[in-house]
Amino acid sequence: MPANTAGQDNESPNRDPYLAVTHEVVNQPPALQDYNLFGQDQALQEGVAREGASWAEADLSRFGELAGKASTIDLGFQANEYKPVLHTHDRFGHRIDQVNFHPAYHELMTIAMEHGLHSSPWTDPGPGAQVARAARYYMHSQVEAGHGCPITMTFAAIPSIRKQPELAAIWEPRILATSYDPRNVPDSQKASVTIGMAMTEKQGGTDVRANSTRAYPAGTPGPGQAYELVGHKWFVSAPMCDAFLVLAQTDMGLSCFLMPRWRPDGTKNPWQIQRLKNKMGNASNASSEVELRGALAWMVGEEGRGVPTIIEMVAMTRFDCMIGSSGGLRQATAQALHHCRHRKVFGNHLNQQPLMQNVLADLALESEAALAFTLRIARALDNQHVTHERLLARLATPVGKYWVCKRVPNHAYEAMECIGGSGVMEDCIMPRLLRESPVNAIWEGSGNVQCLDTLRALQKEPDVLQAFFSEVAEARGSDRRFDRFLAQLQSDFSDISDFEYRARNLVDRLALSMQASLLIRHSAAAVADAFCASRLESQGGLNYGNLPTGTDPRAIIERATPIRD
């Protein structure tokens, strides 16, 4: 007979009350939450002041506190855990094309629109307006990136819609309203609306001039007039928007149209969602395939000039891709730095160990360089009336979009490796950052498209290159490595007859020269020195963690670490 039964053991006066406790949880970092994304980002604070938005610092600090709250961060996790669901018809058989989202998605949209991420430079233009908005977007995208798609398109639509003043008079006040109304109802019943765009088709992809969608005049043809659109769109992101800028063919060529979800008489406009895309990332945001079956739309801009009409919208969305990718770089860096500040291995904190210091400092360099480039373009956009700034923005935008967005995937993976096995778990933000990392590099024109756009800018307006080099050269004389790099790059641009073949190499180096120049002029000495040593002299696609001897990783890590005690 057993000496003790289970019941007897529970009553035994000799039982160890801690017998079931297998271990105490130690050596684990606290969650990176309830911190101020602005107050703990020294590079962001310096960049905002440098590029002309110091007047917004108090507001940005308040927004940074909101973005860093545990409850706000949790919204990002919820919005991605519960993906959008398409309902093509209601239970009575009526076509509704309704996309349902988790409430967390709508809360994130509300935060974005109430803080003017879709509107502030248009409603309150002036020095630093684009810089302040970029800083808010940069912080908010660190919480959750997917909902940024409709925010970006709504923001970017204004320059294109303004090309048709009578349409702008109807739509602009509601586009710029700082409220959010997600209802699937006629836009006439709404005080605020969101705008999407629909260009890509199956047969053309990036080559939008191959589009087959046709536009038929409902009456008198021409700008501002009503048309009916017939065709398909292979990739419509954020199909719950209230209206879309659409490209379609007329007898005079590809033209731009504003197509609402509902007709003015309150009936459903016959554009129909076929299905939602099953994406590897960007899970909170709906992307779709649609059919246009005589959908009512109004021509925007000159007939046959659809690409020039919509290109200003595309340019702004490309800039937002750059902001979002910079935010992704910062969030991944912050997570890695935070983890390694608290985690001990082999008897010492990870961020005190030389090899890990090399990796962490390298990640921080990538993040700060991206932010510096992004905020400099924002200042250029704020000052388009100045010739140098306009020319700089024209070339630096495709260069920056190409480079910054392309740097994110490997950076996200490396930050995940710094965290280790816990970084692979879905209750950590890192898997989401990794899945999100290729999106901005591919959307709104992939790498080759940005390089070809750089070439077009050089051919159409050669002064853009002079403006770019003039800006970069402001750092000349401060670092011999930079001077040699810039001199060789300028020499290589003396003959661009085979630019298309060499484009990636040249655009890579344009981006590096701008980042190095900005860091030399404006950042800490340790940051500028390490960047020049690792990016200008030690090129060749090496992995992160290859900072050469003589750099100061401790100073770089201290500068970039988000302190949350």
N, C-alpha and C positions, 0 to 999 in steps of 0.2 A: 504494500500500500504506500502511495507517495507520502513523503514527509509533510508536504504542504499542498493544499489545493489553492486554486486562484483566490477563492473567497477568503481562505485563512491567511493567505499572504497579504491581502489588502488590510487585514486587521492586525498583522504582526507588529508588535512594538519595535522590532529590530529592523524593519524595512527602511532602506535608504530612500528618503523622499525625492532624491535627485537621480534615481536610477534611470528614468526615462529621458533625461536631458543628455543628448549625445554630444552637443557642442554649443558653445556660445558664439554668436555671430560677431566677429571682429575683423579688422583689416578690410572693411568694405567702405567705399566712399558714400557720403550722403548724396541724395539725388541733387542734380544741378537744377534747382528751382528756387522760387522766392528770392530772386536776385534781379538787379537792374541791368538790362541788356545794354543800356547806354552808359550808365555810370561805371560799369565794369569793363568797358571797351575803350581803352586809351586811344587806340588808333582812330576809332570812330569819332571820339570827342575832338581830337586834333583836326581830323579831316573836315568835320562840319564847320569848325571855326575858320580853318584855312580857306575853304572854298566859298565862304560868304554867307553862312547861315547861322552865325553865332547868336543872332536874335531868336532862334528857335530852340536854344539849348534847354530852357526850362520845360517846354512842351515835349521835347524829345526825351528828357529824363522821365517825365510822367508816363510817356508811352512805353519807355524801356522798362519801367516798373510793372506796368500792366502786362507787357509781353513776357516778363519773367515770372509771373505768378504761377504757382502750381496749378491753379484752376484753369488758367489760360493754356498752359502747356498740355494739360489733359485733353483740352478740346482737339488738339492736333491728333492725339492718339485715337480718340473716339471717331473723328471724321474719317480716318483711314481704316479703322477696323470695320466700319459699316459702310460698304460701298454704295454708290448711287444705284437706284433700281428704276428701270424704264417701264412705264405703263402706257402702251400705245392707245388703248381704248378704256372707257369706263365700263361699268358692269352692264350698262344698257346697250353697249355696242357703239357708242359715239367715239369718234377719233379725238383723243386729247393730247397725245404726245407729252405726257407728264413724266418728269424725272424727279423721283423722291430722294431726299438726302437725310442723313442723320441730323438731328437738331444742332449738333456741335458744328457742323459745316455752316449752318445759317448764323450761328453765333460769331464765327470767325469772319464771315462776310459782313455782318453788322459792325464789328469792331473796325474792319478795314474801311468801310464806307463812312461811318460816323467820324473817322479821323481823316477823311479826305484823301486816302491813298489813290483814289480814282479821279481826283478832281482838283486838289489844292493849287497846283501851278496855274491852272486855268482860271480858277475863281479868285486867287490872290497872287497874281504874277508880281515879279519884282526880284531884286537881288537875293539869291539864295533859295528861291522857291523850289526849284528842281532839286537842289541839294538837300533841303529839309525833307522833301517828299521821298527822295531816294533813301535817306537815313531811316525813315519810318518803315518803308517797304523792306529794307535790309533787315531790320529787327523783326518785323512781322513774318517774313518768309522763314526765319529761323524757327518759328513756332510751327508753321505748316505751310507747305509750298503750293499744294494743289489748288486751293481756292484763289491763289494769286492770278490764275489764268483769266477769269472773267473780270477781275479788278484791273488787270493790265489792259485788256482789250477795251474796256469801257474808257479808261484813261486815254488810250492811244487813238480812239476813234475821233476825238474832237477835231484835230487838224484836217482830217479828210471830210468830215461832215460839214465843216465850215466852208468848204469849197462850193456848197449849195446853200446860200444864205436863207432861203425860204424854208428849207428843211431844218436847218440849224435852229431857226427861230422856234420851231415846234418842239424839237427834241432836246436841244442843249440844256434848257433849264432843268429838265428831269434827269438828264445824264449827270449833271453836276450836283444834284441834290445830295446832301449828306445824310441819307437815310437808306434803308434797305427793305425792299418789298419782294419776297420770293414768289408771290402768288402767280399762278398760271391763268391770268386774266388779261383782257384787252388793256393795252398800255394807256388808253384814255382814262382808265380807272386808277391809275397809279401816279403818285407824286414823285417817284424815283424809278429809274429803269437802268438796266445793264445792256451793254452792246457787245456782240461777238462778231466774228468774221468767218466767211466761208469761201475759200479759194481753191483748195486742193481737190483734184479729181483723179479717178483711178488711172486714166491713161496718161496723165501729164505729171502728176506730183509737183515737183518744183517748177516744171515748165508750164506755168499757168496759161501761157498763150496757146497751149494745146487744148484748153478747156472746150468742152462741147455743149455746155449749158447755153441755151438760147433765151434771148429776151425779145418779147413781142410787144410792141406799143399798144396800150389799151385805148389810145386816142392819138392826140398829137404827139409825135416823137420829140425827143430832145432832153436836155438837162432839166431836172426837176419834174419831169413828166412821169406818169404811171406806166408801168410795163408789167407783163406777166412772164415769169421765169419758168422754164421747163428744162429739167435735167437732173443731175445728181451732184452731190459733194461727198467725197470720200473721207474727209476728216473735218468735222465741225466740232470744235472744242466748246464746252460750256453751252450745250444746246438749250438750256433753260433761260438764256438771255432773251430780252424783250424784242430785240431787233438785231440784224446782222448786216454787215457790209459784205456784199457778194459780187463776184466777178461773173459776167455772162457776155455772150457774143451778140452783137447787133450787126446790121448790114455794114456798119462802119468799123467793126472790130470789137475787141474786148473792152467792155465798159463796166463801170462800178455802179452798184445799186444798194439802196437801203431797203431791206426786207424785214417787216415786222412779223411777229408770230401770229398776230391777229389782224384782221382787216378793220378798217375804220367803222364798219357797220356792226362790229362785235362778233362776226363769224370767224371761225377758225381759218387762218390762211393755209392753203393746201401745200405746206411743206411738211414732210412726214419723216419722222425718225425711224430708220430701219432696224438699227440695233446700236447698243453702246459698245465701244471698243474695249477689249479685254487687255488692258495695259499691264506691263510689268511693274510700273510705278505710277505716281501721280493718281493714286487710287481714290482720293476724295473727290476728284474732279471728273465729271462726266465728259467723255468724248464720243462722237457718234458719226454714223453714216446717215445721210438724208437724201430723200427724193423731193424734187421741186415739181409740183404738178399744177402749173399755172399760178404759182405764188405771186401775189401782188407785191410790187416793189417800185421804188422811185429812183430815177437815174441821178447819180451824184457826180458832178463834174462834167467835163467835156466828153461827148460821145466818142468812143474809140480810144479813149485815153484812160482806161480803167486802171492800168498798172501805175502810171504817174499819180493818179488820184489816191490810190490806196497805199502808195509806197511810204507816205509820211506816217501812216498808222503802223506799217511794218517796221519802220525805223524806230519808232517809240517802243514797240513790243520787243524788238531786239535789245534795246537798252535795258528794258526790264528783265530780260533773260540774264543780262550781265549783273544786274543788282541781285536777282534771286540766287544766282550761282555764287556771288560773293557772300551772300548770307549763308548758303550751304557750307562754304569753306569755313566761315567763322564758327558756325555751330559745331561742325565736326572737330575743329581745332579746340574749341572751348570744352567739348566733352572729353577729348583726350587729355588736355592739360589738367582739367578738374580731377579726372580719375587718377592720373599719375601723381598729382599733388598729395592725394590721400592714401594711395595704395603702397604698401611696403612689400618688397620682394628681396630675398637674400639679406634681410636685416636693414634695408634702407629704402626710403621712399623712391619710387620709380623716377620721379623728376629730378632726383639728385644723382642718378647713375649716368655715366658719360655717354654710353651708346644711346640710351633713351633720350637724353638731353639733345643729342644730335638730331634724332627723329622729330622730337617735339618742336625744336626751334625751326627746323625746316618746314614743318607744317604751318607754323605761325608766320613765317616769311611769306609763304604762298598766300595766306589769308590777307595779310596786311597789304601786300602788293596789289592784290585784286581790288581791295577796297579803295586804295589810293587812286588807281586807274578809274574806277567807277565814279567816284566823287569828282574827279577832274572833268570827266565828260559831262556830269550833271552841271558843273559851273559853265561849261561851254554852251550847254543848252539854255542856260539862264541868260546868256549874253549873245544870242544869235544876231543882234544888230551890229556887233563888232565883227569885222571881216575875218580876223584871225580866229576868233572863237567859232564862227560858222564853218570855216574851212577845216579847223581842227576836229570838230564834231563829225563832219562828213567822213573823214578818214578813220578817226579813232574809234568810231562806233562799231564798224564791222571788224576792225582789228581786235578791239576789246571783247566783242561778243565771241569771236572765234577763239581767242586765247583763254579767257577766263572760264568760259563754259566748258571748254575741253579739258581744263585742268582738274575738274571736280571729281570724276570717278575714281581715279587712283588715289587722290587725296582722301576721299571718304573711306576707301578700303584701308589705307594706312592708319587712319585714325581709329578705325574699328580694331585693327590689329594691336594698337597700343592698349586698348581696353581688354583685349583678349576674348576668352570664351563668352563672357557676359555681354560683350558687344555684338554678338551674333544673335542674341535672343530678341524675340519680337517685342518684349516689354522694355527694351532699350530703343532709343531713337535712331541708333546707327543703321539698322537694316533699312529703315525708311529713307534715311539720307542716302544710302548706297543705291537703292532702287530709283530714287529721284534724280541721282547725279547725272545720268546721260540726257535727261529730258531737254534741258535748255540748250545743250549743244546741238540737238537734232531739230527741235522746233524752231520755227521762224527763220529757217535757212541753216542748213548744216554747215560743217566746216568748209567744204569746198565752195559752197555758195557765198560764204563770207569772204573767202579769198578772191573769188571772181568779182564780188562787189567792190572790194578794194581796188582791183584792177580797173573796173569801170570808173571809179572815182578818179584814179590817176589819169585815165585817158580823157575823160570828159572835162576835168578841171585840174590840170597839172599843178596849180598852186597849192592844192591840198597837201602835197608832199613837202613843199617848202614850209608850210605852216606847221606841219608835224615835226619836222627836223628843227625848226626854229624853237618850238616849245621844248623839245628834248634837250637841245643844246644849252639850255639855261643851266644845266648841271656840269657843263664842260669845264675842265680845269680842277675839279674837286677830287677826281679819282682816276688814276692812270688806266686802270682796267676798263672803266667806262669810256674814256677817251678813245682807246684803241678799238673797242667794240663799235662805237658810233662811227668812227672814221671808216672802218671796213664796211659797215652797213651802207653808209652813204656812197662809198665807192661801188658797191654791188648794185646800187640803184642807178648808176650812170648808164646802164644798158638794160632795159627791161623787155627786150625783144622776145625773150623766152620766159616772160614773167609767169605765164599760166603754168608752165612745167615746174618752175621754182617757187611757186606762190606760197606754199606752206612754209618753206624755210624763211622766206623774206618776211612774211607776216608774223611768224614766230619771233623773229628778231626785232621787228617794229614794236611788238608788244613788250618784249623784254627791255628794249631801250627806253620806252616810256615809263615802265614800272621802276627801272633803275634810276632814271632821272628824278622822278617824284620822291623816291625814298632817299636819295642822296640829298635832295634839297630840303626835305621836310621831316624825315623820320629820325629816330635815334641813330647814333653813329654805329652801334652794334648791328642794327637791322640793315642799314645801307651797306656796310662792309660785308656782311655775310651774304647778302643778295648778290652783290657784284662778284664775290669770290665763288659762289656756287652756280650762278646763272650765266654770268658773262665769260668766265674763264673755264669752268668745269662743265661744259655742256656735253650732251651725248645721251640723254634719256636715262640717266642713272636714277635709281630708286631714291625715295626720300631717306634722309639720314646720311647724306654724303657731304655735309658741310666740312670744308677743309680745316686742318689744324690752324689755330691762330684766331678763329672766330670766337665770339662770346655767346654761347648758347644760353648761359644762365641769365644774362641780361635780356635776351629776346624772350625767354620763357616768362620771366618776371613781368615783363611789359604786357604780355598777351594773356596771362592766366586770369580767369574770372574768379575773384576771391568771393567765396560764399561760405562763411563760417557758421 
